[in-house]
Amino acid sequence: MKDLDRQILDDVEPVLEGMGYFAVEIRTVMQKSGPRVYVVITKKGGVSIDDTAEVLQILRPRIQLLLETQDVYLEVSSPGIDRVLKDSREYRAFIGRGIKLLREGQKEWIGGVIDSVEKDLLHLRKDEREIVIPLKEIKKAKLDDTEEVQGVYGV
């Protein structure tokens, strides 16, 4: 995470948490027309368009102050149903959600529901068994709601 992204996250995270949201990702892109800030949020039960509009209104003045400019393009969105997980902190945001992941040196995807994240270990639940994977061994991971359905319905 870039320093500016970390600075914005540190400032807005308590506000978002107070509103019941989790900041999945904050990314800034500096352009000639001004900074572009992308914020991805989630909350239990999912994120609606009204949620993104509310967060946008609350965060815009804070981010304008942080960046010392009124010319900030701010976009707030939900993570999407097949989001690629980019940061180890994201696993905590999606506890209870299904994922598929590819381990370093492996060719087959492993699926399951995130049960917990402790220290540097990801605990997945798959067919009533636990799979523990060191986060550093994960090459790629993405949300996969079919894993949630399989866990509930035993499909």
Summary of the structure (lengths in Angstrom):
residues: 155
radius of gyration: 17.2
end to end distance: 38.0
largest distance: 52.8
contacts: 429
relative contact order: 0.13
helix: 34%
strand: 37%
